[in-house]
């Protein structure tokens, strides 16, 4: 019998994190293949002169893709 045990998530919901490509807020996370996947909502930049079309962008990142967090 084989067991895969992973530790708890390194980051929490609503925590601000850094990654290549930007800064965002953790919205959700789930275990996947001995790591954690995070749904990160990217921060919005300044509004362009022509306005906004939609909501913020959410990216899915593995825990290793997150480079740090605000405490």
C-alpha positions in Angstrom: 0.0 0.0 0.0 1.4 3.4 -0.9 0.5 6.7 0.8 1.2 10.2 -0.4 1.4 12.6 2.5 1.8 16.3 2.0 2.0 19.1 4.5 -0.6 21.7 4.9 -0.8 24.7 2.5 2.0 27.2 2.9 -0.4 30.2 2.1 -3.8 31.1 3.4 -7.0 32.5 1.7 -7.0 36.2 1.3 -3.2 36.4 1.7 -1.3 38.6 -0.8 1.4 36.7 -2.6 4.1 37.4 -5.2 4.8 35.4 -8.3 6.5 35.8 -11.7 4.1 38.0 -13.5 2.6 39.9 -10.7 0.9 40.2 -7.3 -2.4 38.7 -6.2 -4.6 37.4 -3.5 -5.2 33.7 -2.7 -8.9 33.0 -3.3 -8.9 29.2 -2.9 -6.5 26.2 -2.8 -6.6 22.4 -3.1 -4.1 19.6 -2.8 -2.8 18.1 -6.1 0.0 15.6 -6.7 1.9 16.1 -3.5 1.7 19.9 -3.6 -1.0 22.6 -3.4 -2.7 24.4 -6.3 -3.8 28.0 -5.6 -6.4 30.2 -7.4 -4.8 33.7 -7.2 -6.7 36.8 -8.2 -4.2 39.2 -9.7 -4.2 42.9 -8.6 -5.8 45.3 -11.1 -3.6 48.0 -12.5 -4.7 51.5 -13.1 -8.0 51.7 -15.1 -7.3 52.4 -18.8 -8.8 55.6 -20.4 -11.3 53.4 -22.3 -12.6 51.7 -19.1 -12.8 48.1 -18.0 -14.5 45.2 -19.8 -14.5 42.5 -17.1 -13.4 41.4 -13.7 -9.9 40.7 -12.4 -7.9 37.8 -13.8 -7.5 34.7 -11.7 -4.5 32.4 -12.4 -3.9 28.9 -11.1 -0.4 28.4 -9.6 1.4 25.5 -7.9 2.9 26.3 -4.5 6.4 26.4 -6.0 5.4 29.1 -8.4 4.6 31.5 -5.6 7.8 33.4 -4.6 6.7 35.1 -1.4 3.9 36.7 0.6 3.0 39.7 2.6 2.8 39.0 6.3 
